[in-house]
Amino acid sequence: MADIKVTLVKSPIGAIPKQRATIEALGLHKMLQTKVLPDNEAVRGMIEKVKHLVKVEEA
């Protein structure tokens, strides 16, 4: 299974609480922090909700 790299590029401070919770569920806590996550539908759905706050690359 492929992996994807997700990087937090915009602060979630002004985001709604549901989006902040999604960022934390992805494992992102600090600006420019990168996590390698499995490329599955659950993770893709979470990324879709916060796509304005993160950058996604193929790992």
Predicted model as a PDB file, atoms N, CA, C, CB and O in Angstrom, pLDDT in the B-factor column:
MODEL        1                                                                  
ATOM      1  N   MET A   1       0.843  -1.187   0.000  1.00 72.00           N  
ATOM      2  CA  MET A   1       0.000   0.000   0.000  1.00 72.00           C  
ATOM      3  C   MET A   1       0.884   1.244   0.000  1.00 72.00           C  
ATOM      4  CB  MET A   1      -0.957   0.002   1.223  1.00 72.00           C  
ATOM      5  O   MET A   1       1.905   1.282   0.685  1.00 72.00           O  
ATOM      6  N   ALA A   2       0.502   2.235  -0.747  1.00 94.00           N  
ATOM      7  CA  ALA A   2       1.273   3.466  -0.864  1.00 94.00           C  
ATOM      8  C   ALA A   2       1.090   4.349   0.365  1.00 94.00           C  
ATOM      9  CB  ALA A   2       0.867   4.226  -2.124  1.00 94.00           C  
ATOM     10  O   ALA A   2       0.126   4.214   1.119  1.00 94.00           O  
ATOM     11  N   ASP A   3       2.030   5.241   0.539  1.00 96.00           N  
ATOM     12  CA  ASP A   3       1.961   6.213   1.631  1.00 96.00           C  
ATOM     13  C   ASP A   3       1.916   7.619   1.060  1.00 96.00           C  
ATOM     14  CB  ASP A   3       3.165   6.056   2.590  1.00 96.00           C  
ATOM     15  O   ASP A   3       2.319   7.852  -0.080  1.00 96.00           O  
ATOM     16  N   ILE A   4       1.418   8.562   1.868  1.00 97.00           N  
ATOM     17  CA  ILE A   4       1.414   9.967   1.483  1.00 97.00           C  
ATOM     18  C   ILE A   4       2.022  10.788   2.608  1.00 97.00           C  
ATOM     19  CB  ILE A   4      -0.024  10.456   1.156  1.00 97.00           C  
ATOM     20  O   ILE A   4       1.908  10.434   3.782  1.00 97.00           O  
ATOM     21  N   LYS A   5       2.674  11.893   2.238  1.00 98.00           N  
ATOM     22  CA  LYS A   5       3.248  12.810   3.218  1.00 98.00           C  
ATOM     23  C   LYS A   5       2.311  13.995   3.354  1.00 98.00           C  
ATOM     24  CB  LYS A   5       4.685  13.272   2.804  1.00 98.00           C  
ATOM     25  O   LYS A   5       1.948  14.622   2.359  1.00 98.00           O  
ATOM     26  N   VAL A   6       1.918  14.303   4.586  1.00 98.00           N  
ATOM     27  CA  VAL A   6       1.018  15.411   4.865  1.00 98.00           C  
ATOM     28  C   VAL A   6       1.775  16.415   5.727  1.00 98.00           C  
ATOM     29  CB  VAL A   6      -0.296  14.922   5.572  1.00 98.00           C  
ATOM     30  O   VAL A   6       2.312  16.060   6.777  1.00 98.00           O  
ATOM     31  N   THR A   7       1.816  17.679   5.279  1.00 98.00           N  
ATOM     32  CA  THR A   7       2.539  18.731   5.988  1.00 98.00           C  
ATOM     33  C   THR A   7       1.572  19.841   6.363  1.00 98.00           C  
ATOM     34  CB  THR A   7       3.701  19.285   5.129  1.00 98.00           C  
ATOM     35  O   THR A   7       0.784  20.286   5.529  1.00 98.00           O  
ATOM     36  N   LEU A   8       1.628  20.289   7.605  1.00 98.00           N  
ATOM     37  CA  LEU A   8       0.792  21.398   8.071  1.00 98.00           C  
ATOM     38  C   LEU A   8       1.452  22.703   7.633  1.00 98.00           C  
ATOM     39  CB  LEU A   8       0.597  21.357   9.634  1.00 98.00           C  
ATOM     40  O   LEU A   8       2.532  23.038   8.118  1.00 98.00           O  
ATOM     41  N   VAL A   9       0.821  23.439   6.729  1.00 98.00           N  
ATOM     42  CA  VAL A   9       1.417  24.659   6.186  1.00 98.00           C  
ATOM     43  C   VAL A   9       0.686  25.928   6.613  1.00 98.00           C  
ATOM     44  CB  VAL A   9       1.445  24.582   4.686  1.00 98.00           C  
ATOM     45  O   VAL A   9       1.190  27.028   6.387  1.00 98.00           O  
ATOM     46  N   LYS A  10      -0.479  25.801   7.218  1.00 97.00           N  
ATOM     47  CA  LYS A  10      -1.224  26.962   7.689  1.00 97.00           C  
ATOM     48  C   LYS A  10      -1.742  26.677   9.085  1.00 97.00           C  
ATOM     49  CB  LYS A  10      -2.391  27.312   6.728  1.00 97.00           C  
ATOM     50  O   LYS A  10      -2.153  25.556   9.385  1.00 97.00           O  
ATOM     51  N   SER A  11      -1.723  27.681   9.932  1.00 96.00           N  
ATOM     52  CA  SER A  11      -2.121  27.497  11.322  1.00 96.00           C  
ATOM     53  C   SER A  11      -3.618  27.205  11.442  1.00 96.00           C  
ATOM     54  CB  SER A  11      -1.762  28.736  12.138  1.00 96.00           C  
ATOM     55  O   SER A  11      -4.432  27.852  10.783  1.00 96.00           O  
ATOM     56  N   PRO A  12      -3.980  26.236  12.278  1.00 96.00           N  
ATOM     57  CA  PRO A  12      -5.399  25.929  12.490  1.00 96.00           C  
ATOM     58  C   PRO A  12      -6.048  26.802  13.572  1.00 96.00           C  
ATOM     59  CB  PRO A  12      -5.552  24.467  12.864  1.00 96.00           C  
ATOM     60  O   PRO A  12      -7.168  26.518  13.997  1.00 96.00           O  
ATOM     61  N   ILE A  13      -5.366  27.852  14.020  1.00 95.00           N  
ATOM     62  CA  ILE A  13      -5.901  28.688  15.094  1.00 95.00           C  
ATOM     63  C   ILE A  13      -7.251  29.290  14.713  1.00 95.00           C  
ATOM     64  CB  ILE A  13      -4.913  29.800  15.440  1.00 95.00           C  
ATOM     65  O   ILE A  13      -8.173  29.285  15.528  1.00 95.00           O  
ATOM     66  N   GLY A  14      -7.384  29.805  13.502  1.00 94.00           N  
ATOM     67  CA  GLY A  14      -8.632  30.433  13.082  1.00 94.00           C  
ATOM     68  C   GLY A  14      -9.658  29.463  12.525  1.00 94.00           C  
ATOM     69  O   GLY A  14     -10.765  29.865  12.167  1.00 94.00           O  
ATOM     70  N   ALA A  15      -9.300  28.190  12.450  1.00 96.00           N  
ATOM     71  CA  ALA A  15     -10.203  27.190  11.869  1.00 96.00           C  
ATOM     72  C   ALA A  15     -11.298  26.815  12.866  1.00 96.00           C  
ATOM     73  CB  ALA A  15      -9.416  25.930  11.439  1.00 96.00           C  
ATOM     74  O   ALA A  15     -11.168  27.052  14.067  1.00 96.00           O  
ATOM     75  N   ILE A  16     -12.369  26.229  12.352  1.00 97.00           N  
ATOM     76  CA  ILE A  16     -13.443  25.792  13.235  1.00 97.00           C  
ATOM     77  C   ILE A  16     -12.960  24.584  14.055  1.00 97.00           C  
ATOM     78  CB  ILE A  16     -14.727  25.435  12.414  1.00 97.00           C  
ATOM     79  O   ILE A  16     -12.057  23.871  13.617  1.00 97.00           O  
ATOM     80  N   PRO A  17     -13.540  24.349  15.221  1.00 98.00           N  
ATOM     81  CA  PRO A  17     -13.067  23.275  16.103  1.00 98.00           C  
ATOM     82  C   PRO A  17     -13.026  21.889  15.460  1.00 98.00           C  
ATOM     83  CB  PRO A  17     -13.934  23.216  17.307  1.00 98.00           C  
ATOM     84  O   PRO A  17     -12.135  21.098  15.769  1.00 98.00           O  
ATOM     85  N   LYS A  18     -13.959  21.587  14.587  1.00 98.00           N  
ATOM     86  CA  LYS A  18     -13.971  20.284  13.921  1.00 98.00           C  
ATOM     87  C   LYS A  18     -12.732  20.103  13.048  1.00 98.00           C  
ATOM     88  CB  LYS A  18     -15.241  20.129  13.072  1.00 98.00           C  
ATOM     89  O   LYS A  18     -12.172  19.009  12.974  1.00 98.00           O  
ATOM     90  N   GLN A  19     -12.304  21.185  12.384  1.00 98.00           N  
ATOM     91  CA  GLN A  19     -11.106  21.118  11.550  1.00 98.00           C  
ATOM     92  C   GLN A  19      -9.851  20.994  12.407  1.00 98.00           C  
ATOM     93  CB  GLN A  19     -11.010  22.357  10.650  1.00 98.00           C  
ATOM     94  O   GLN A  19      -8.918  20.279  12.042  1.00 98.00           O  
ATOM     95  N   ARG A  20      -9.824  21.687  13.545  1.00 98.00           N  
ATOM     96  CA  ARG A  20      -8.688  21.567  14.461  1.00 98.00           C  
ATOM     97  C   ARG A  20      -8.570  20.142  14.975  1.00 98.00           C  
ATOM     98  CB  ARG A  20      -8.832  22.546  15.639  1.00 98.00           C  
ATOM     99  O   ARG A  20      -7.462  19.621  15.105  1.00 98.00           O  
ATOM    100  N   ALA A  21      -9.682  19.515  15.264  1.00 98.00           N  
ATOM    101  CA  ALA A  21      -9.670  18.127  15.724  1.00 98.00           C  
ATOM    102  C   ALA A  21      -9.180  17.188  14.628  1.00 98.00           C  
ATOM    103  CB  ALA A  21     -11.067  17.708  16.189  1.00 98.00           C  
ATOM    104  O   ALA A  21      -8.487  16.212  14.913  1.00 98.00           O  
ATOM    105  N   THR A  22      -9.532  17.473  13.387  1.00 98.00           N  
ATOM    106  CA  THR A  22      -9.068  16.657  12.261  1.00 98.00           C  
ATOM    107  C   THR A  22      -7.557  16.773  12.102  1.00 98.00           C  
ATOM    108  CB  THR A  22      -9.774  17.080  10.958  1.00 98.00           C  
ATOM    109  O   THR A  22      -6.882  15.774  11.852  1.00 98.00           O  
ATOM    110  N   ILE A  23      -7.024  17.974  12.244  1.00 98.00           N  
ATOM    111  CA  ILE A  23      -5.570  18.178  12.164  1.00 98.00           C  
ATOM    112  C   ILE A  23      -4.869  17.363  13.246  1.00 98.00           C  
ATOM    113  CB  ILE A  23      -5.214  19.684  12.307  1.00 98.00           C  
ATOM    114  O   ILE A  23      -3.855  16.720  12.978  1.00 98.00           O  
ATOM    115  N   GLU A  24      -5.397  17.385  14.455  1.00 97.00           N  
ATOM    116  CA  GLU A  24      -4.796  16.606  15.544  1.00 97.00           C  
ATOM    117  C   GLU A  24      -4.918  15.107  15.287  1.00 97.00           C  
ATOM    118  CB  GLU A  24      -5.455  16.961  16.882  1.00 97.00           C  
ATOM    119  O   GLU A  24      -4.005  14.346  15.607  1.00 97.00           O  
ATOM    120  N   ALA A  25      -6.041  14.680  14.711  1.00 97.00           N  
ATOM    121  CA  ALA A  25      -6.230  13.260  14.417  1.00 97.00           C  
ATOM    122  C   ALA A  25      -5.253  12.781  13.347  1.00 97.00           C  
ATOM    123  CB  ALA A  25      -7.669  12.998  13.967  1.00 97.00           C  
ATOM    124  O   ALA A  25      -4.889  11.605  13.316  1.00 97.00           O  
ATOM    125  N   LEU A  26      -4.831  13.685  12.476  1.00 97.00           N  
ATOM    126  CA  LEU A  26      -3.819  13.336  11.482  1.00 97.00           C  
ATOM    127  C   LEU A  26      -2.427  13.265  12.108  1.00 97.00           C  
ATOM    128  CB  LEU A  26      -3.827  14.352  10.338  1.00 97.00           C  
ATOM    129  O   LEU A  26      -1.481  12.812  11.463  1.00 97.00           O  
ATOM    130  N   GLY A  27      -2.295  13.708  13.358  1.00 97.00           N  
ATOM    131  CA  GLY A  27      -1.008  13.650  14.053  1.00 97.00           C  
ATOM    132  C   GLY A  27      -0.166  14.888  13.871  1.00 97.00           C  
ATOM    133  O   GLY A  27       1.033  14.866  14.150  1.00 97.00           O  
ATOM    134  N   LEU A  28      -0.766  15.964  13.411  1.00 98.00           N  
ATOM    135  CA  LEU A  28      -0.031  17.207  13.181  1.00 98.00           C  
ATOM    136  C   LEU A  28      -0.259  18.170  14.339  1.00 98.00           C  
ATOM    137  CB  LEU A  28      -0.456  17.857  11.846  1.00 98.00           C  
ATOM    138  O   LEU A  28      -1.401  18.447  14.708  1.00 98.00           O  
ATOM    139  N   HIS A  29       0.832  18.682  14.911  1.00 97.00           N  
ATOM    140  CA  HIS A  29       0.724  19.572  16.063  1.00 97.00           C  
ATOM    141  C   HIS A  29       1.420  20.904  15.847  1.00 97.00           C  
ATOM    142  CB  HIS A  29       1.293  18.904  17.279  1.00 97.00           C  
ATOM    143  O   HIS A  29       0.968  21.923  16.369  1.00 97.00           O  
ATOM    144  N   LYS A  30       2.518  20.919  15.083  1.00 97.00           N  
ATOM    145  CA  LYS A  30       3.294  22.144  14.876  1.00 97.00           C  
ATOM    146  C   LYS A  30       3.319  22.500  13.396  1.00 97.00           C  
ATOM    147  CB  LYS A  30       4.735  21.982  15.416  1.00 97.00           C  
ATOM    148  O   LYS A  30       3.139  21.644  12.530  1.00 97.00           O  
ATOM    149  N   MET A  31       3.545  23.775  13.126  1.00 97.00           N  
ATOM    150  CA  MET A  31       3.665  24.244  11.752  1.00 97.00           C  
ATOM    151  C   MET A  31       4.831  23.550  11.062  1.00 97.00           C  
ATOM    152  CB  MET A  31       3.846  25.770  11.712  1.00 97.00           C  
ATOM    153  O   MET A  31       5.874  23.319  11.672  1.00 97.00           O  
ATOM    154  N   LEU A  32       4.650  23.222   9.798  1.00 98.00           N  
ATOM    155  CA  LEU A  32       5.636  22.561   8.947  1.00 98.00           C  
ATOM    156  C   LEU A  32       6.001  21.156   9.415  1.00 98.00           C  
ATOM    157  CB  LEU A  32       6.876  23.394   8.877  1.00 98.00           C  
ATOM    158  O   LEU A  32       6.989  20.592   8.944  1.00 98.00           O  
ATOM    159  N   GLN A  33       5.233  20.586  10.322  1.00 98.00           N  
ATOM    160  CA  GLN A  33       5.432  19.198  10.731  1.00 98.00           C  
ATOM    161  C   GLN A  33       4.886  18.285   9.639  1.00 98.00           C  
ATOM    162  CB  GLN A  33       4.740  18.905  12.101  1.00 98.00           C  
ATOM    163  O   GLN A  33       3.823  18.547   9.077  1.00 98.00           O  
ATOM    164  N   THR A  34       5.615  17.218   9.344  1.00 98.00           N  
ATOM    165  CA  THR A  34       5.225  16.287   8.295  1.00 98.00           C  
ATOM    166  C   THR A  34       5.003  14.904   8.878  1.00 98.00           C  
ATOM    167  CB  THR A  34       6.286  16.237   7.190  1.00 98.00           C  
ATOM    168  O   THR A  34       5.781  14.445   9.715  1.00 98.00           O  
ATOM    169  N   LYS A  35       3.951  14.242   8.442  1.00 98.00           N  
ATOM    170  CA  LYS A  35       3.659  12.868   8.835  1.00 98.00           C  
ATOM    171  C   LYS A  35       3.495  12.027   7.582  1.00 98.00           C  
ATOM    172  CB  LYS A  35       2.384  12.793   9.725  1.00 98.00           C  
ATOM    173  O   LYS A  35       2.943  12.483   6.581  1.00 98.00           O  
ATOM    174  N   VAL A  36       3.978  10.803   7.646  1.00 98.00           N  
ATOM    175  CA  VAL A  36       3.765   9.844   6.568  1.00 98.00           C  
ATOM    176  C   VAL A  36       2.607   8.948   6.993  1.00 98.00           C  
ATOM    177  CB  VAL A  36       5.072   9.003   6.263  1.00 98.00           C  
ATOM    178  O   VAL A  36       2.688   8.249   8.003  1.00 98.00           O  
ATOM    179  N   LEU A  37       1.540   8.976   6.221  1.00 97.00           N  
ATOM    180  CA  LEU A  37       0.319   8.258   6.565  1.00 97.00           C  
ATOM    181  C   LEU A  37      -0.040   7.292   5.446  1.00 97.00           C  
ATOM    182  CB  LEU A  37      -0.842   9.241   6.829  1.00 97.00           C  
ATOM    183  O   LEU A  37       0.352   7.505   4.299  1.00 97.00           O  
ATOM    184  N   PRO A  38      -0.781   6.233   5.762  1.00 97.00           N  
ATOM    185  CA  PRO A  38      -1.205   5.304   4.708  1.00 97.00           C  
ATOM    186  C   PRO A  38      -2.209   5.982   3.778  1.00 97.00           C  
ATOM    187  CB  PRO A  38      -1.823   4.024   5.324  1.00 97.00           C  
ATOM    188  O   PRO A  38      -3.035   6.787   4.210  1.00 97.00           O  
ATOM    189  N   ASP A  39      -2.121   5.643   2.511  1.00 96.00           N  
ATOM    190  CA  ASP A  39      -3.016   6.238   1.517  1.00 96.00           C  
ATOM    191  C   ASP A  39      -4.284   5.395   1.429  1.00 96.00           C  
ATOM    192  CB  ASP A  39      -2.320   6.344   0.120  1.00 96.00           C  
ATOM    193  O   ASP A  39      -4.400   4.503   0.588  1.00 96.00           O  
ATOM    194  N   ASN A  40      -5.237   5.700   2.322  1.00 96.00           N  
ATOM    195  CA  ASN A  40      -6.515   4.988   2.293  1.00 96.00           C  
ATOM    196  C   ASN A  40      -7.658   6.004   2.296  1.00 96.00           C  
ATOM    197  CB  ASN A  40      -6.639   4.012   3.505  1.00 96.00           C  
ATOM    198  O   ASN A  40      -7.426   7.208   2.404  1.00 96.00           O  
ATOM    199  N   GLU A  41      -8.865   5.520   2.181  1.00 97.00           N  
ATOM    200  CA  GLU A  41     -10.014   6.410   2.063  1.00 97.00           C  
ATOM    201  C   GLU A  41     -10.264   7.233   3.318  1.00 97.00           C  
ATOM    202  CB  GLU A  41     -11.240   5.613   1.740  1.00 97.00           C  
ATOM    203  O   GLU A  41     -10.709   8.376   3.217  1.00 97.00           O  
ATOM    204  N   ALA A  42      -9.992   6.689   4.490  1.00 97.00           N  
ATOM    205  CA  ALA A  42     -10.210   7.414   5.739  1.00 97.00           C  
ATOM    206  C   ALA A  42      -9.286   8.630   5.824  1.00 97.00           C  
ATOM    207  CB  ALA A  42      -9.983   6.485   6.948  1.00 97.00           C  
ATOM    208  O   ALA A  42      -9.720   9.732   6.158  1.00 97.00           O  
ATOM    209  N   VAL A  43      -8.025   8.412   5.520  1.00 97.00           N  
ATOM    210  CA  VAL A  43      -7.057   9.513   5.575  1.00 97.00           C  
ATOM    211  C   VAL A  43      -7.354  10.525   4.480  1.00 97.00           C  
ATOM    212  CB  VAL A  43      -5.612   8.982   5.436  1.00 97.00           C  
ATOM    213  O   VAL A  43      -7.275  11.730   4.719  1.00 97.00           O  
ATOM    214  N   ARG A  44      -7.695  10.060   3.284  1.00 97.00           N  
ATOM    215  CA  ARG A  44      -8.033  10.972   2.185  1.00 97.00           C  
ATOM    216  C   ARG A  44      -9.246  11.843   2.546  1.00 97.00           C  
ATOM    217  CB  ARG A  44      -8.319  10.172   0.893  1.00 97.00           C  
ATOM    218  O   ARG A  44      -9.286  13.022   2.196  1.00 97.00           O  
ATOM    219  N   GLY A  45     -10.224  11.269   3.237  1.00 98.00           N  
ATOM    220  CA  GLY A  45     -11.393  12.032   3.659  1.00 98.00           C  
ATOM    221  C   GLY A  45     -11.041  13.096   4.672  1.00 98.00           C  
ATOM    222  O   GLY A  45     -11.573  14.205   4.626  1.00 98.00           O  
ATOM    223  N   MET A  46     -10.136  12.761   5.600  1.00 98.00           N  
ATOM    224  CA  MET A  46      -9.696  13.742   6.596  1.00 98.00           C  
ATOM    225  C   MET A  46      -8.924  14.876   5.922  1.00 98.00           C  
ATOM    226  CB  MET A  46      -8.818  13.065   7.677  1.00 98.00           C  
ATOM    227  O   MET A  46      -9.095  16.044   6.271  1.00 98.00           O  
ATOM    228  N   ILE A  47      -8.079  14.527   4.958  1.00 98.00           N  
ATOM    229  CA  ILE A  47      -7.312  15.547   4.246  1.00 98.00           C  
ATOM    230  C   ILE A  47      -8.243  16.459   3.460  1.00 98.00           C  
ATOM    231  CB  ILE A  47      -6.283  14.895   3.305  1.00 98.00           C  
ATOM    232  O   ILE A  47      -8.008  17.665   3.388  1.00 98.00           O  
ATOM    233  N   GLU A  48      -9.282  15.910   2.877  1.00 98.00           N  
ATOM    234  CA  GLU A  48     -10.238  16.701   2.102  1.00 98.00           C  
ATOM    235  C   GLU A  48     -10.898  17.778   2.967  1.00 98.00           C  
ATOM    236  CB  GLU A  48     -11.310  15.786   1.490  1.00 98.00           C  
ATOM    237  O   GLU A  48     -11.191  18.868   2.476  1.00 98.00           O  
ATOM    238  N   LYS A  49     -11.134  17.485   4.247  1.00 98.00           N  
ATOM    239  CA  LYS A  49     -11.777  18.446   5.144  1.00 98.00           C  
ATOM    240  C   LYS A  49     -10.867  19.600   5.525  1.00 98.00           C  
ATOM    241  CB  LYS A  49     -12.244  17.751   6.389  1.00 98.00           C  
ATOM    242  O   LYS A  49     -11.348  20.679   5.867  1.00 98.00           O  
ATOM    243  N   VAL A  50      -9.552  19.387   5.470  1.00 98.00           N  
ATOM    244  CA  VAL A  50      -8.609  20.429   5.879  1.00 98.00           C  
ATOM    245  C   VAL A  50      -7.592  20.733   4.771  1.00 98.00           C  
ATOM    246  CB  VAL A  50      -7.877  20.006   7.161  1.00 98.00           C  
ATOM    247  O   VAL A  50      -6.453  21.108   5.050  1.00 98.00           O  
ATOM    248  N   LYS A  51      -8.012  20.569   3.530  1.00 97.00           N  
ATOM    249  CA  LYS A  51      -7.082  20.727   2.403  1.00 97.00           C  
ATOM    250  C   LYS A  51      -6.515  22.140   2.303  1.00 97.00           C  
ATOM    251  CB  LYS A  51      -7.778  20.370   1.102  1.00 97.00           C  
ATOM    252  O   LYS A  51      -5.462  22.327   1.694  1.00 97.00           O  
ATOM    253  N   HIS A  52      -7.172  23.129   2.877  1.00 97.00           N  
ATOM    254  CA  HIS A  52      -6.671  24.493   2.849  1.00 97.00           C  
ATOM    255  C   HIS A  52      -5.582  24.733   3.889  1.00 97.00           C  
ATOM    256  CB  HIS A  52      -7.807  25.459   3.066  1.00 97.00           C  
ATOM    257  O   HIS A  52      -4.944  25.786   3.884  1.00 97.00           O  
ATOM    258  N   LEU A  53      -5.361  23.767   4.784  1.00 98.00           N  
ATOM    259  CA  LEU A  53      -4.358  23.913   5.841  1.00 98.00           C  
ATOM    260  C   LEU A  53      -3.129  23.013   5.638  1.00 98.00           C  
ATOM    261  CB  LEU A  53      -4.989  23.607   7.180  1.00 98.00           C  
ATOM    262  O   LEU A  53      -2.110  23.209   6.301  1.00 98.00           O  
ATOM    263  N   VAL A  54      -3.215  22.045   4.744  1.00 98.00           N  
ATOM    264  CA  VAL A  54      -2.138  21.075   4.589  1.00 98.00           C  
ATOM    265  C   VAL A  54      -1.659  20.998   3.141  1.00 98.00           C  
ATOM    266  CB  VAL A  54      -2.598  19.701   5.062  1.00 98.00           C  
ATOM    267  O   VAL A  54      -2.339  21.423   2.207  1.00 98.00           O  
ATOM    268  N   LYS A  55      -0.448  20.431   2.996  1.00 98.00           N  
ATOM    269  CA  LYS A  55       0.110  20.132   1.683  1.00 98.00           C  
ATOM    270  C   LYS A  55       0.314  18.632   1.629  1.00 98.00           C  
ATOM    271  CB  LYS A  55       1.454  20.911   1.420  1.00 98.00           C  
ATOM    272  O   LYS A  55       0.822  18.044   2.583  1.00 98.00           O  
ATOM    273  N   VAL A  56      -0.078  17.992   0.517  1.00 98.00           N  
ATOM    274  CA  VAL A  56      -0.012  16.539   0.385  1.00 98.00           C  
ATOM    275  C   VAL A  56       0.941  16.182  -0.749  1.00 98.00           C  
ATOM    276  CB  VAL A  56      -1.422  15.936   0.130  1.00 98.00           C  
ATOM    277  O   VAL A  56       0.883  16.761  -1.834  1.00 98.00           O  
ATOM    278  N   GLU A  57       1.828  15.208  -0.477  1.00 97.00           N  
ATOM    279  CA  GLU A  57       2.777  14.716  -1.481  1.00 97.00           C  
ATOM    280  C   GLU A  57       2.777  13.191  -1.429  1.00 97.00           C  
ATOM    281  CB  GLU A  57       4.224  15.289  -1.236  1.00 97.00           C  
ATOM    282  O   GLU A  57       2.427  12.597  -0.409  1.00 97.00           O  
ATOM    283  N   GLU A  58       3.168  12.570  -2.526  1.00 94.00           N  
ATOM    284  CA  GLU A  58       3.345  11.123  -2.542  1.00 94.00           C  
ATOM    285  C   GLU A  58       4.643  10.806  -1.815  1.00 94.00           C  
ATOM    286  CB  GLU A  58       3.360  10.560  -4.006  1.00 94.00           C  
ATOM    287  O   GLU A  58       5.645  11.495  -2.004  1.00 94.00           O  
ATOM    288  N   ALA A  59       4.630   9.762  -0.980  1.00 86.00           N  
ATOM    289  CA  ALA A  59       5.830   9.407  -0.211  1.00 86.00           C  
ATOM    290  C   ALA A  59       6.696   8.416  -0.947  1.00 86.00           C  
ATOM    291  CB  ALA A  59       5.448   8.840   1.139  1.00 86.00           C  
ATOM    292  O   ALA A  59       7.743   8.014  -0.439  1.00 86.00           O  
TER     293      ALA A  59                                                      
ENDMDL                                                                          
END                                                                             
